[in-house]
Amino acid sequence: MINDRLIDAGELPIAVRDFGGDAPPLLLLHGAGGNLATMTTLARQLRPRHRVITMDLRGHGRSGDGAWSWDAALGDIAAVVVQLELDRPAIVGHSLGGMLAALWAQRHPESGGAVSLDGSPPPARTEQLPGLDREAATAELAKLQSVFDTMQAGMGRTIEADQLADLVERQQMAARDMGANEKVWIEGFRRNLAHKDGETTMRPSLETAGQLRTLMNDLDLGPVYAATPSALLVVLATRDLPEQQPFAGLYAAHRRFLLDQAATAARTNPHMRYLQLEDASHAMVIEQPELLAKLISEFLG
């Protein structure tokens, strides 16, 4: 039986969905701009071998709003683990959730293991783009940051009542284009709608989006990978999303950087492993949930 509930994390409530079961516990974390519903398909694939719990990170879905920091988000995860009485749960995260999974593994040697699904910050500095001419890399990064600025400016916007049906239809088309479960996709979209005082807004808020962007740009995962005392698997993407294709050279260089970062850590840390997932983009959770579930369960087993 699937059970939705709110966990009191002290500062704010955290929404969780418990898929039940008696198998080893596994906590699934979504990416920035998502929510627990976006992890449903992967959760269902993992359910036969794990007790799967998904959660809305702070500022997303049905969880409360609060200032974003890595410590605060890890504290929210700890509150879920304690209140659901999860014994040494594995932590599996996608994108932002993958960064949190790696940070959790670094701080919790007792962890049942962690898996990061393309959980790396976006390219932000020229040294993260090996093989690109510095001048060209600087110009491409400026263009990319402009795209991110536009995306951020649209966060937390108010949606007029007559616009909602059109937005839902666009989301349905996006789900079909991605080959995703349309019902799950629409639940994820609706779960990030906040209704208050007769207005509907999108979550996360502009403020939360700005905080997340700063945190991710400043995060260096190399030392995290090298120092983790518990089992950690990093799964890397191998191709671009459609929206990344105008920056194909930049993202190819960044993937080389991420691969070298993971390989360097794995050479010195026996707890750290990595792999490049063939024909997988940053949307690997949607593209290959069955394969990911198999990889995750084999690694944690």
C-alpha angles and dihedrals in degrees: 000000000000111000126195118197145150121249120209103232092177100245094045143350119271119207117221137180117208115201090192131220138127099253122109109300121254126185117207120206124197130216131259111294092018133090140205093287091064089065095052098103093051090044090056091051091051096043098089091060103031144032096247124205123181125192141191110241115229113287092022135093113338097338121108128263121256140146111288123237131141090246092051094050092046088050089055090053091049090052090054092048093050099043094045089045093232112179111221094325122200113239119218120179140175122217106322087011089054091055089052090048090055092047090049091051090051092053100037115058088174091061120128087231137285136237125197115201104203087320099165131126116253119260110281107152136048092238087065090062108068116188095026122112107253095234093049091045091052092051093047092048090052090053091047093049088052089056090049090048090056092047092049092049089060095054118110093013122159116252117213116226093244091053098056098079091051091049091051090051090051090051090051090053091048091052091052091048090053094044089239130150101272095208092051092045093053092047088054091051094048093045090064093055114104118202118200135149092354093307131109119211135176123248137253097054125232089255094052092047090053093049092049092049092053093046094050094045090053096045119107109192096184095086090041092056092045094051103041110124095194131063112286129180120192115198113199129202120238104196142037131266112237091256090052095054095088085062095043095137093048094049093045089055091047091052088054089053093049092048092051091046092053094042092050092052093045091055091062103028117062090194093061124084133167140184138184110234110224116240093359129135129191085282091066091130088065097036102048112013095146093052092044091051090053092048092047095049093046092050095047091044 
